[in-house]
């Protein structure tokens, strides 16, 4: 028969306490609630940052000496989605003239889309066979196989001069498919009349924005009415 051990001194045995769950003070409960709220907020912020990282596109640093100003993500996504909506045939090809931001966002949005970037900055040779060196001062000095090969042509002339737009317009005409071509031009509001005269383009309600705040007002001009997309053409008085 085992000998019963004595109860240690200063310990009170209360059988009813063994069945009661431990209780926290009101201060401890409040602290626990605050901790859980902070944990949930931290998790939500982490998930939001992961989603943002998935949607963002890595771009090289702007070189202002080349008049490079990248679009903000909202502008790049909106125009990229518009271009994808225009590519109703898998055989459609897209040319991006001096707008590497759009090239990068288009490939992010649809990796299978056929897009060529024509760009002066040779850092974009990283895009491999999708890259073609382009100097707007030599508007038609391009590989012959590119001529009249693109159903969608997007251009962002590096400068707001009439001379630059005139030369880029020659490149657009060189690239555009003669029977079916959607033309999108992103440039300053000051080029409205020249865009209409050279290429038959009209302004859309959509206003492009850049990551770097520019003093000039920019517009999107097209040779087709995007209707409800991009706010449609501006209605002339």
Secondary structure by P-SEA (a helix, b strand, c coil): ccccccccccbbbbcccccccccccaaaaaaaaaaaaaaaaaaaaaaaaaaaaaabbbbcccccccccccccaaaaaaaaaaaaaacccccbbbbbcccaaaaaaaaaaccccbbbbbccccccccccccbbbbbccccccccccccccccbbbbbcccccaaaaaaaaaaaaacccccbbbbbbbccccaaaaaaaccbbbbccbbbbccccccbbbbbbcccccccccccccccc
